[in-house]
Amino acid sequence: MNSVKQYLKFVKPYTWQIIGTILIGILKFGIPLLIPLILKYVIDNIIGGEMATDEKLSNLFWLMGISFGVFLILRPPIEYARQYLAQWTSSKILYDIRDMLFDHLQRLSLKYYSNTKTGEVISRVINDVEQTKNFVVTGLMNLWLDLFTILIALTIMMTMNVKLTLVSIILFPFYGFAVKYFYSRLRSLTRDRSQALAEVQGHLHERVQGIPVTRSFALEDYEQKEFQEKNGNFLTKAIDHSKWNAKTFAVTNTITDLAPLIVITFAAYQVIQGSLTIGTMVAFVAYLDQVYNPLRRLINSSTVLTQSIASIDRVFELVDEPYDIKDKTDAVKLNRVAGHVTFENVSFSYDEADGSVLKNINLEIDNGETIAFVGMSGGGKSTLISLIPRFYDVTGGSIKVDGHDIKDVKQRSLRDNIGMVLQDNILFSESIATNIRMGKPTASDEEVRQAAIAANAHEFIESLPLKYDTLVGERGVKLSGGQQQRIAIARVFLKNPPILIFDEATSALDLESEQNIQITMEKLASERTTFIVAHRLATITYADRIVLVEEGVIKEEGTHDELMAKKGYYYDLYQIQHLDN
């Protein structure tokens, strides 16, 4: 139940609102408890009383007039206040949890996302968090209201007839046995069902994004079978859950239905014997509804709470996911740097079992120098540059920026000094201006425009009907590859960092687009420390230094002319590409 304790930390700031909801709710549920007493009084004292007809009618009208006033004037605002306060409080708690989760998700490392489906993460943040709302409304509010209603009703019944009250609660122990027997299993089944639903969502999210692949390979029938398998698994889990739930309700409702029969039998016996008035009997039968309906709701609440706790478990499994990359407690803020970067005996492995991806890398890069990393795919180039902004932490050695070990500085301040342009830059489905402004959220419209001009993007943006307000679609689907890259470069221009990283930034473009982007990249790299990972060697011949990385180690290092003259690995690779061209 550790997850419940964690959840209650989010509930604690709203303790007084919950208490207020319960107190208002006691009034709401307490008012209907007057009806059986009114019924008893009307039967025994007015209808069966020894008064004149006029006096009986007068008493009846006064009594019912006051009752109508209570139910018409007093109860509606109480009902409104309780409903509003309950929903406001629970919604605020869910808001706080989702807010915390989003912050948590932004801090998790790329390693976590490489091992987890996006749809599953979304399912926990949306569906599971929403399910926990029932824990607040049902478990922390309604449950107490139903308990108070039962206690008040039983107290009134005890004042009327002790024996009949004891007969009324004779079946209570059976409820306890039913709850204990059924609900431990129900919690496990609920978790299984939630996980199966998350798998369906994860699969669906992935396949919706991959629709072009499905269409191009005519995989509709295959994908339908794959989805049916995931959907079928969820159906099986849902039916298992429903079966157990149905058994629970069958048993508990049977107990609830038997209770009135027992009371009616015993009460009728007492009336016949003359030890109980008809009004008291009628009131008792009416109070049975006030006792057993809340009790039935309590049983239903147990089901809801079980489902909610299972969702709470899943939410806090995500919350408890550890951060692979953490700031030290004494980490310092890194101010704007000059751009001197040093790799000292750097080694790295994604997983110890998989062995090292990088081994004893030693490099020193001066301020403003342009370094290009080349080599065959899988050699470790992209991994090497991903260590600079601490997307992953080195497993051996150190990386220093202006003499500061990057593990000793705050991550955010480090990344504030770095601008990245990737092969697959993510554009958000908002306007072009918003996407460029990611480089500097506080930038003015003129600053955004100047960044676009610097990135050679202004001309094509101005040709669009809505210009900078044009929505780019999910992942920038409405723009060409070259246009997407220019937007990505524009936001780096806007950020104006001292260190740049280009990771295969032009490899997915056609030759003309590549040449245009290349010019823009060289302009951006001017007087900045720049790291380039390139597949096509012809695009990096201008670099101050070229580093060839193979199998996680540096094989060669030098200028283009030096490496060509050396006629080693780089020369062979360049010749192969030249022949291909």
C-alpha positions as CSV (number, residue, x, y, z in Angstrom):
1,M,0.0,0.0,0.0
2,N,3.0,2.3,-0.3
3,S,1.5,3.8,-3.5
4,V,-1.6,4.8,-1.5
5,K,0.6,6.6,1.0
6,Q,2.3,8.4,-1.9
7,Y,-1.1,9.4,-3.3
8,L,-2.3,10.7,0.1
9,K,0.6,13.3,0.0
10,F,-1.3,14.9,-2.9
11,V,-4.5,14.7,-1.0
12,K,-3.1,16.3,2.2
13,P,-3.2,20.0,0.9
14,Y,-6.9,19.6,0.4
15,T,-7.8,18.0,3.8
16,W,-10.1,20.9,4.9
17,Q,-12.0,20.8,1.6
18,I,-12.5,17.0,2.0
19,I,-13.7,17.5,5.6
20,G,-16.0,20.3,4.5
21,T,-17.4,18.0,1.8
22,I,-18.1,15.2,4.3
23,L,-19.8,17.6,6.8
24,I,-22.0,19.1,4.0
25,G,-22.7,15.5,2.9
26,I,-23.8,14.5,6.3
27,L,-26.4,17.2,6.1
28,K,-27.4,16.1,2.6
29,F,-27.8,12.4,3.6
30,G,-29.2,13.3,7.1
31,I,-32.2,15.2,5.8
32,P,-33.8,12.1,4.1
33,L,-33.4,10.2,7.4
34,L,-36.3,12.3,8.7
35,I,-38.8,10.7,6.3
36,P,-39.2,7.4,8.2
37,L,-39.8,9.4,11.4
38,I,-42.3,11.6,9.6
39,L,-44.0,8.4,8.4
40,K,-44.1,6.9,11.8
41,Y,-45.6,10.1,13.3
42,V,-48.2,10.4,10.6
43,I,-49.3,6.7,11.1
44,D,-49.2,6.5,14.9
45,N,-49.9,10.0,16.0
46,I,-52.0,11.6,13.3
47,I,-53.9,8.8,11.5
48,G,-54.0,6.5,14.6
49,G,-54.2,9.3,17.2
50,E,-57.2,10.3,19.3
51,M,-57.7,13.8,17.8
52,A,-60.6,15.4,16.0
53,T,-60.4,15.3,12.2
54,D,-59.8,19.1,11.9
55,E,-56.9,18.8,14.4
56,K,-55.4,15.8,12.5
57,L,-55.6,17.7,9.2
58,S,-54.1,20.8,10.8
59,N,-51.2,18.8,12.3
60,L,-50.7,17.0,9.0
61,F,-50.5,20.2,6.9
62,W,-48.2,21.9,9.4
63,L,-45.9,18.9,9.5
64,M,-45.8,18.5,5.7
65,G,-45.5,22.2,5.1
66,I,-42.3,22.3,7.2
67,S,-41.1,19.1,5.5
68,F,-41.6,20.6,2.0
69,G,-39.8,23.7,3.1
70,V,-36.8,21.7,4.3
71,F,-36.6,19.6,1.1
72,L,-37.3,22.5,-1.3
73,I,-35.3,25.4,0.2
74,L,-32.6,23.8,2.4
75,R,-31.6,20.6,0.6
76,P,-30.9,21.9,-3.0
77,P,-28.1,24.3,-2.1
78,I,-26.6,21.7,0.2
79,E,-26.7,19.2,-2.7
80,Y,-25.1,21.7,-5.0
81,A,-22.4,22.7,-2.5
82,R,-21.4,19.0,-1.8
83,Q,-21.3,18.0,-5.5
84,Y,-19.3,21.1,-6.5
85,L,-16.8,20.9,-3.7
86,A,-16.3,17.1,-4.2
87,Q,-15.6,17.5,-7.9
88,W,-13.5,20.7,-7.5
89,T,-11.3,19.0,-4.9
90,S,-10.8,15.7,-6.8
91,S,-10.1,17.6,-10.0
92,K,-7.5,19.7,-8.3
93,I,-5.7,16.6,-6.9
94,L,-5.7,15.1,-10.4
95,Y,-4.3,18.3,-11.8
96,D,-1.5,18.3,-9.3
97,I,-0.6,14.6,-10.0
98,R,-0.6,15.1,-13.8
99,D,1.5,18.3,-13.4
100,M,4.0,16.3,-11.3
101,L,4.0,13.4,-13.8
102,F,4.7,15.6,-16.7
103,D,7.6,17.2,-14.8
104,H,8.8,13.7,-14.0
105,L,8.5,12.5,-17.6
106,Q,10.7,15.4,-18.7
107,R,13.4,14.3,-16.3
108,L,13.5,10.7,-17.3
109,S,16.4,9.7,-19.4
110,L,16.3,8.7,-23.1
111,K,17.1,5.2,-22.0
112,Y,13.7,4.9,-20.4
113,Y,11.9,6.1,-23.5
114,S,13.9,3.7,-25.7
115,N,12.5,0.8,-23.6
116,T,8.9,2.1,-23.1
117,K,6.1,2.6,-25.6
118,T,4.7,6.1,-25.7
119,G,1.1,4.8,-25.6
120,E,1.7,3.0,-22.3
121,V,3.1,6.2,-20.8
122,I,0.1,8.2,-22.0
123,S,-2.3,5.5,-20.7
124,R,-0.8,5.9,-17.2
125,V,-0.9,9.7,-17.3
126,I,-4.5,10.0,-18.7
127,N,-6.5,6.8,-18.0
128,D,-4.9,5.6,-14.7
129,V,-4.8,9.1,-13.2
130,E,-8.4,9.6,-14.1
131,Q,-9.3,6.3,-12.4
132,T,-7.7,7.5,-9.2
133,K,-10.4,10.2,-9.0
134,N,-12.7,7.6,-7.6
135,F,-10.3,7.0,-4.7
136,V,-10.9,10.6,-3.6
137,V,-14.6,10.9,-4.3
138,T,-15.6,7.4,-3.2
139,G,-12.9,6.4,-0.7
140,L,-12.3,9.7,1.1
141,M,-15.7,11.2,0.8
142,N,-18.7,9.0,-0.1
143,L,-17.4,6.1,2.0
144,W,-17.4,8.2,5.2
145,L,-20.8,9.7,4.3
146,D,-22.3,6.2,3.9
147,L,-20.8,5.1,7.2
148,F,-22.2,8.2,9.0
149,T,-25.6,7.6,7.3
150,I,-25.7,4.0,8.6
151,L,-24.6,5.0,12.1
152,I,-27.2,7.8,12.3
153,A,-29.9,5.5,11.0
154,L,-29.0,2.7,13.4
155,T,-28.9,5.2,16.3
156,I,-32.4,6.3,15.5
157,M,-33.6,2.7,15.1
158,M,-32.0,1.8,18.5
159,T,-34.1,4.5,20.2
160,M,-37.2,3.0,18.6
161,N,-36.6,-0.7,19.2
162,V,-33.4,-2.4,20.2
163,K,-34.4,-6.0,19.3
164,L,-35.6,-5.1,15.9
165,T,-32.3,-3.1,15.3
166,L,-30.2,-6.1,16.2
167,V,-32.3,-8.2,13.8
168,S,-31.7,-5.6,11.1
169,I,-27.9,-5.9,11.3
170,I,-27.7,-9.7,11.8
171,L,-26.4,-10.1,8.3
172,F,-23.6,-7.5,8.6
173,P,-20.8,-10.1,9.3
174,F,-21.5,-11.8,6.0
175,Y,-20.6,-8.5,4.2
176,G,-17.3,-8.5,5.9
177,F,-16.5,-12.1,4.8
178,A,-17.6,-11.2,1.2
179,V,-15.4,-8.2,1.0
180,K,-12.4,-10.0,2.4
181,Y,-12.9,-13.0,0.0
182,F,-13.6,-11.2,-3.2
183,Y,-11.6,-7.9,-3.3
184,S,-8.1,-9.1,-2.9
185,R,-8.5,-11.1,-6.1
186,L,-10.3,-8.2,-7.8
187,R,-7.4,-5.8,-7.3
188,S,-5.0,-8.2,-9.1
189,L,-7.5,-8.6,-11.9
190,T,-7.9,-4.9,-12.2
191,R,-4.2,-4.4,-12.6
192,D,-4.1,-7.0,-15.3
193,R,-6.9,-5.4,-17.2
194,S,-5.3,-1.9,-16.9
195,Q,-2.0,-3.3,-18.2
196,A,-3.7,-5.0,-21.1
197,L,-5.5,-1.7,-22.0
198,A,-2.2,0.1,-21.8
199,E,-0.7,-2.4,-24.3
200,V,-3.6,-1.8,-26.7
201,Q,-3.0,1.9,-26.5
202,G,0.8,1.5,-26.9
203,H,0.3,-0.7,-30.0
204,L,-2.4,1.6,-31.4
205,H,-0.2,4.8,-30.9
206,E,2.7,3.1,-32.6
207,R,0.7,1.8,-35.5
208,V,-1.2,5.1,-36.2
209,Q,2.2,6.8,-36.5
210,G,3.3,4.0,-38.8
211,I,0.3,4.1,-41.2
212,P,2.5,5.1,-44.2
213,V,4.6,1.9,-43.7
214,T,1.5,-0.2,-43.4
215,R,0.1,1.2,-46.6
216,S,3.3,1.0,-48.6
217,F,3.9,-2.7,-47.7
218,A,0.1,-3.6,-48.0
219,L,0.2,-4.9,-44.4
220,E,-3.4,-4.1,-43.5
221,D,-4.5,-7.7,-43.0
222,Y,-1.3,-8.5,-41.0
223,E,-1.7,-5.5,-38.8
224,Q,-5.4,-6.3,-38.3
225,K,-4.4,-9.7,-36.9
226,E,-1.8,-8.1,-34.7
227,F,-4.3,-5.6,-33.3
228,Q,-6.9,-8.4,-32.8
229,E,-4.3,-10.3,-30.7
230,K,-3.7,-7.2,-28.4
231,N,-7.4,-6.4,-28.3
232,G,-8.3,-10.0,-27.6
233,N,-5.9,-10.1,-24.7
234,F,-7.6,-7.0,-23.2
235,L,-11.0,-8.7,-23.8
236,T,-9.9,-11.8,-22.0
237,K,-8.7,-9.7,-19.0
238,A,-11.8,-7.6,-19.0
239,I,-14.1,-10.6,-19.0
240,D,-12.1,-12.3,-16.2
241,H,-12.5,-9.0,-14.2
242,S,-16.2,-8.8,-15.1
243,K,-16.8,-12.5,-14.0
244,W,-15.3,-11.9,-10.6
245,N,-17.1,-8.6,-10.2
246,A,-20.4,-10.2,-11.1
247,K,-19.8,-12.9,-8.4
248,T,-19.2,-10.2,-5.9
249,F,-22.4,-8.3,-6.7
250,A,-24.4,-11.6,-6.8
251,V,-23.4,-12.5,-3.2
252,T,-23.6,-9.0,-1.7
253,N,-26.9,-8.1,-3.3
254,T,-28.4,-11.4,-2.2
255,I,-27.4,-10.6,1.4
256,T,-29.0,-7.1,1.0
257,D,-32.2,-8.6,-0.4
258,L,-32.6,-11.1,2.5
259,A,-32.3,-8.4,5.2
260,P,-35.7,-6.7,4.7
261,L,-37.4,-10.1,4.6
262,I,-36.0,-11.0,8.0
263,V,-37.0,-7.6,9.5
264,I,-40.5,-7.7,8.0
265,T,-41.0,-11.2,9.4
266,F,-39.8,-10.3,12.9
267,A,-41.6,-6.9,13.0
268,A,-44.9,-8.4,11.8
269,Y,-44.6,-11.0,14.5
270,Q,-44.2,-8.2,17.1
271,V,-47.1,-6.2,15.7
272,I,-49.4,-9.3,15.9
273,Q,-48.2,-9.9,19.5
274,G,-49.0,-6.2,20.2
275,S,-45.5,-5.2,21.3
276,L,-44.9,-3.0,18.3
277,T,-46.9,-0.3,16.6
278,I,-47.6,-0.3,12.9
279,G,-46.0,3.1,12.5
280,T,-42.8,1.8,14.0
281,M,-42.8,-1.3,11.8
282,V,-43.3,0.9,8.7
283,A,-40.5,3.3,9.9
284,F,-38.2,0.3,10.4
285,V,-38.8,-1.0,6.9
286,A,-38.1,2.5,5.6
287,Y,-34.9,2.8,7.6
288,L,-33.8,-0.5,6.1
289,D,-33.4,1.3,2.8
290,Q,-31.4,4.0,4.6
291,V,-29.1,1.4,6.1
292,Y,-28.8,-1.2,3.3
293,N,-28.6,1.2,0.4
294,P,-25.5,2.9,1.9
295,L,-24.2,-0.6,2.7
296,R,-24.8,-1.6,-0.9
297,R,-22.9,1.5,-2.0
298,L,-20.1,0.6,0.4
299,I,-19.8,-2.7,-1.4
300,N,-19.9,-1.0,-4.8
301,S,-17.3,1.4,-3.4
302,S,-15.1,-1.5,-2.5
303,T,-15.1,-2.5,-6.2
304,V,-14.4,1.1,-7.3
305,L,-11.7,1.5,-4.7
306,T,-10.0,-1.7,-5.7
307,Q,-9.9,-0.5,-9.3
308,S,-8.7,2.9,-8.2
309,I,-5.9,1.4,-6.0
310,A,-4.8,-0.7,-8.9
311,S,-4.5,2.5,-11.0
312,I,-2.7,4.3,-8.2
313,D,-0.2,1.4,-8.2
314,R,0.4,1.9,-11.9
315,V,0.7,5.7,-11.6
316,F,3.3,5.5,-8.8
317,E,5.2,2.7,-10.6
318,L,5.8,5.5,-13.2
319,V,6.6,8.0,-10.4
320,D,9.1,5.7,-8.8
321,E,10.9,5.2,-12.1
322,P,14.5,6.4,-11.2
323,Y,16.4,9.1,-13.0
324,D,19.5,7.8,-14.8
325,I,20.8,11.4,-15.1
326,K,20.8,13.4,-11.9
327,D,22.2,16.7,-10.8
328,K,24.6,16.5,-7.8
329,T,23.4,18.2,-4.6
330,D,26.3,20.6,-5.0
331,A,26.1,21.0,-8.8
332,V,26.9,24.5,-10.0
333,K,25.2,26.6,-12.7
334,L,27.2,26.8,-15.9
335,N,27.2,30.3,-17.3
336,R,27.8,31.1,-20.9
337,V,30.9,29.1,-22.0
338,A,33.7,29.8,-24.5
339,G,33.3,26.3,-25.9
340,H,36.4,24.4,-25.0
341,V,35.5,20.7,-24.7
342,T,37.7,17.9,-23.5
343,F,37.1,14.1,-23.6
344,E,39.3,12.3,-21.1
345,N,39.5,8.5,-21.4
346,V,35.7,8.4,-22.1
347,S,34.1,5.0,-22.1
348,F,30.4,4.2,-22.4
349,S,28.0,1.2,-22.5
350,Y,24.2,1.3,-22.7
351,D,24.1,-2.0,-20.7
352,E,27.0,-3.8,-18.9
353,A,25.9,-7.0,-20.5
354,D,26.2,-5.6,-24.0
355,G,29.8,-4.4,-23.6
356,S,31.3,-1.0,-24.3
357,V,30.1,1.2,-27.2
358,L,32.9,3.7,-26.7
359,K,36.4,2.9,-25.3
360,N,39.0,5.4,-24.0
361,I,38.1,8.3,-26.2
362,N,40.5,11.2,-25.8
363,L,39.9,14.5,-27.6
364,E,40.5,18.2,-27.0
365,I,38.4,20.7,-28.9
366,D,39.3,24.4,-28.9
367,N,36.9,27.3,-28.8
368,G,35.3,27.8,-32.2
369,E,36.7,24.6,-33.7
370,T,34.6,22.4,-36.0
371,I,35.0,18.7,-35.4
372,A,33.4,16.1,-37.8
373,F,32.9,12.5,-36.7
374,V,32.8,9.9,-39.5
375,G,32.8,6.2,-39.8
376,M,30.6,3.2,-40.6
377,S,27.1,3.0,-39.0
378,G,27.2,1.6,-35.5
379,G,30.7,2.8,-34.8
380,G,29.6,5.0,-31.9
381,K,29.6,8.5,-33.5
382,S,26.0,9.5,-32.4
383,T,26.5,8.0,-29.0
384,L,29.7,10.1,-28.5
385,I,28.0,13.4,-29.2
386,S,24.9,12.4,-27.1
387,L,27.2,12.3,-24.1
388,I,28.0,16.1,-24.4
389,P,24.5,17.3,-23.3
390,R,24.3,14.4,-20.9
391,F,21.5,12.5,-22.6
392,Y,23.5,9.6,-21.2
393,D,26.3,9.7,-18.6
394,V,29.8,8.3,-19.3
395,T,30.5,5.0,-17.6
396,G,34.3,5.8,-17.6
397,G,36.4,8.9,-17.8
398,S,35.0,12.4,-18.0
399,I,33.9,15.2,-20.4
400,K,34.7,18.8,-19.5
401,V,33.4,22.0,-20.9
402,D,35.7,25.0,-20.2
403,G,37.4,22.9,-17.5
404,H,34.1,21.9,-15.7
405,D,33.3,18.2,-15.5
406,I,29.7,18.1,-17.0
407,K,28.7,15.8,-14.1
408,D,29.4,18.7,-11.7
409,V,27.2,21.3,-13.3
410,K,23.4,21.6,-13.6
411,Q,22.0,19.8,-16.6
412,R,19.8,22.6,-17.6
413,S,22.6,25.2,-17.5
414,L,24.8,22.8,-19.6
415,R,22.1,22.3,-22.2
416,D,21.4,26.1,-22.3
417,N,24.9,26.3,-23.9
418,I,24.2,23.7,-26.6
419,G,22.2,23.8,-29.8
420,M,21.3,20.6,-31.7
421,V,20.1,19.9,-35.2
422,L,19.3,16.2,-35.8
423,Q,18.5,14.1,-38.8
424,D,14.9,13.7,-37.5
425,N,14.1,17.0,-35.8
426,I,10.8,17.0,-33.9
427,L,8.5,19.8,-34.9
428,F,5.4,20.2,-32.8
429,S,1.9,20.4,-34.4
430,E,1.7,24.2,-33.8
431,S,2.7,27.3,-35.8
432,I,6.1,27.8,-37.5
433,A,6.7,30.8,-35.1
434,T,6.0,28.6,-32.1
435,N,8.4,25.9,-33.3
436,I,11.2,28.5,-33.9
437,R,10.5,30.1,-30.6
438,M,11.4,26.8,-28.9
439,G,15.0,28.1,-29.1
440,K,14.0,31.1,-26.9
441,P,10.5,31.1,-25.6
442,T,10.6,34.8,-24.7
443,A,11.7,35.9,-28.1
444,S,9.9,38.7,-29.9
445,D,8.3,38.3,-33.4
446,E,11.2,40.3,-34.9
447,E,13.8,38.0,-33.2
448,V,11.9,34.9,-34.6
449,R,11.9,36.6,-38.1
450,Q,15.6,37.4,-37.9
451,A,16.4,33.8,-36.9
452,A,14.4,32.5,-39.9
453,I,16.2,34.9,-42.2
454,A,19.6,33.6,-40.9
455,A,18.4,30.0,-41.5
456,N,17.3,30.8,-45.1
457,A,13.8,29.9,-44.0
458,H,12.1,33.3,-44.2
459,E,11.5,33.2,-48.0
460,F,9.5,29.9,-48.0
461,I,7.7,30.9,-44.8
462,E,6.5,34.1,-46.4
463,S,5.2,32.2,-49.4
464,L,2.8,30.2,-47.1
465,P,-0.8,31.5,-46.8
466,L,-0.6,32.1,-43.1
467,K,3.2,32.8,-43.1
468,Y,4.6,32.4,-39.5
469,D,1.2,31.3,-38.2
470,T,1.1,28.3,-40.5
471,L,0.5,25.1,-38.5
472,V,3.1,22.5,-39.5
473,G,1.1,19.4,-38.5
474,E,2.2,16.5,-36.3
475,R,6.0,16.1,-36.5
476,G,6.1,18.8,-39.2
477,V,4.3,16.6,-41.7
478,K,3.1,19.6,-43.8
479,L,6.6,20.7,-44.5
480,S,9.3,19.2,-46.8
481,G,12.4,17.7,-45.2
482,G,14.5,20.7,-46.2
483,Q,11.9,23.1,-44.8
484,Q,11.8,21.1,-41.5
485,Q,15.6,21.3,-41.2
486,R,15.6,25.1,-41.8
487,I,13.0,25.6,-39.0
488,A,15.2,23.4,-36.7
489,I,18.2,25.5,-37.6
490,A,16.3,28.7,-37.2
491,R,15.5,27.9,-33.6
492,V,19.2,27.1,-32.9
493,F,20.0,30.6,-34.5
494,L,17.5,32.0,-32.0
495,K,19.0,30.2,-29.1
496,N,22.5,31.4,-30.1
497,P,24.5,28.8,-28.2
498,P,28.3,28.6,-28.0
499,I,28.3,24.9,-28.8
500,L,26.6,23.2,-31.7
501,I,25.8,19.6,-32.5
502,F,24.8,18.4,-36.0
503,D,23.8,14.7,-36.0
504,E,23.3,13.5,-39.6
505,A,21.5,16.8,-40.1
506,T,21.4,16.5,-44.0
507,S,21.5,12.8,-44.6
508,A,17.8,12.5,-45.3
509,L,17.7,15.4,-47.8
510,D,18.0,15.5,-51.6
511,L,21.2,16.9,-53.0
512,E,19.9,20.4,-53.7
513,S,18.3,20.7,-50.2
514,E,21.5,19.3,-48.7
515,Q,23.6,21.9,-50.4
516,N,21.3,24.8,-49.2
517,I,21.2,23.5,-45.7
518,Q,25.0,22.9,-45.7
519,I,25.5,26.6,-46.5
520,T,23.2,27.6,-43.6
521,M,24.9,25.1,-41.2
522,E,28.3,26.6,-42.0
523,K,27.0,30.1,-41.4
524,L,25.6,28.9,-38.0
525,A,28.8,27.2,-37.1
526,S,30.9,30.3,-37.6
527,E,32.8,31.2,-34.4
528,R,31.1,28.4,-32.4
529,T,32.5,25.1,-31.2
530,T,30.8,22.6,-33.6
531,F,30.4,18.9,-33.6
532,I,29.2,17.2,-36.8
533,V,28.2,13.6,-37.3
534,A,28.1,13.0,-41.1
535,H,27.5,10.1,-43.4
536,R,28.5,11.8,-46.6
537,L,32.1,12.8,-46.3
538,A,31.9,15.4,-49.1
539,T,29.9,17.6,-46.7
540,I,32.5,17.8,-44.0
541,T,35.8,18.4,-45.9
542,Y,35.8,22.0,-44.6
543,A,36.0,20.8,-40.9
544,D,39.0,21.9,-38.9
545,R,39.4,18.3,-37.8
546,I,37.9,15.0,-38.9
547,V,37.7,12.1,-36.4
548,L,37.1,8.6,-37.7
549,V,35.4,6.4,-35.1
550,E,35.1,2.6,-35.6
551,E,34.0,0.0,-33.1
552,G,34.0,2.6,-30.3
553,V,37.6,3.8,-30.7
554,I,39.3,6.6,-32.7
555,K,41.1,5.1,-35.7
556,E,42.2,8.3,-37.4
557,E,42.2,12.1,-36.8
558,G,43.2,15.1,-38.9
559,T,42.1,17.5,-41.6
560,H,40.6,16.2,-44.8
561,D,43.9,16.7,-46.7
562,E,45.9,15.0,-44.0
563,L,43.7,12.0,-43.9
564,M,43.6,11.7,-47.6
565,A,47.4,11.8,-47.8
566,K,47.6,9.2,-45.1
567,K,45.6,6.7,-47.3
568,G,44.1,4.9,-44.3
569,Y,40.5,4.2,-43.2
570,Y,39.2,7.6,-44.1
571,Y,40.8,7.5,-47.6
572,D,39.2,4.1,-48.3
573,L,35.8,5.3,-47.1
574,Y,36.1,8.5,-49.1
575,Q,37.0,6.6,-52.2
576,I,34.1,4.2,-51.8
577,Q,31.7,7.1,-51.5
578,H,33.3,8.9,-54.5
579,L,32.9,5.8,-56.6
580,D,29.2,5.5,-55.5
581,N,28.6,9.1,-56.6
